Amino acid sequence: MPMLVQGICHRWLILPRASREALMRGYNRRLSSPTESSLPMYTLARQLLFKLSPETSHDLSLDLIGAGGRLGLNGLLCKAPAKMPVTVMGLEFPNPVGLAAGLDKNGAAIDGFAQLGFGFVEIGTVTPRPQPGNPKPRIFRLPEAEAIINRMGFNNLGVDHLLARVAAAKYKGVLGINIGKNFDTPVERAVDDYLICLDKVYAHASYVTVNVSSPNTPGLRSLQFGDSLKQLLADLATRRAELAQRHGKQVPLAIKIAPDMTDEETVQVAQALIETGMDAVIATNTTLSRVGVEGLEHGDEAGGLSGAPVREKSTHTVKVLAAELAGRLPIIAVGGITEGKHAAEKIAAGASLVQIYSGFIYKGPALIRESVDAIAALR
């Protein structure tokens, strides 16, 4: 506990003085207003966090969620979602709403996120070796559009550190681990990095996601196409078969794709997934499009756009996949879910599960329950 407090206090003290004073002014002003003080807890927390730089508030939020998880307090933040069990990839999920990869790259707050009511938690993207990612600033909020642009570049502490955090977690639910390649590994040798990660995480993951769709690692998206994709998937399938025999269990493999492909390219990906025996597809990652954020501050920053503006592109990709897969492979939908009805739209489009990330940042834990309720209403 002392180290926990020390870590959180350290983050506070290293903030610029102006930032600390702005936080406290906002806090005191809201406490003095009856209307403002009646707002939900997360609304106040978001208002305070949004006074900080996006990456600082992200790191601080992870600290707090992780601390709440270790203390068993996060379940008090909001009413737990109703039980809505579903079986996908041979796994039992208590509800179909999960945390998307990217928010907890290093597995720092697994228990904390689980206590908020997520039906499953996906951590990563993780790479074989630690890497710092792209230069800062690299995250940008576009609150008018409920959007975020990031060019993080797979910043993480490496797969061995992530596995140490998994071992320390108490969470026994469905845990996805998202794997990628190091930025300095040539694309033609990318499979080596994926196989290293698969070997290491296999025994600890409920399922493994192969990220070939981040726009922030040079050349990575080329792995989604043609022979490059087929060879990567074939090598992963071969190694998975070896690992399944060694560990006595077959861990599902999911492939995460981009929303920026043509319908024809999406169909080709679907066919490759079926041919190579993959277990699921996650649709979608962030987009390079800037439709919906034109003219907004930070709208022209480089990186992947997530949040509300990617909703329609993501849902369209889900529909194309659903038509081609015809139930032979489950779809996990992610992209633009900022209200419960958006989660239901993804399920209606053909998804079996959904994940949230940017919507969680803008709406908080209540979005989990709202999404579960909206999906339940479809039944």
Beta strands, then each sheet from edge to edge (+ up, - down):
strand 1: 86-88
strand 2: 91-93
strand 3: 97-99
strand 4: 120-126
strand 5: 139-142
strand 6: 147-150
strand 7: 174-179
strand 8: 207-211
strand 9: 253-257
strand 10: 280-283
strand 11: 304-307
strand 12: 331-334
strand 13: 353-356
sheet 1: 1+ 2-
sheet 2: 3+ 4+ 7+ 8+ 9+ 10+ 12+ 13+ 3+
sheet 3: 5+ 6- 11+
end
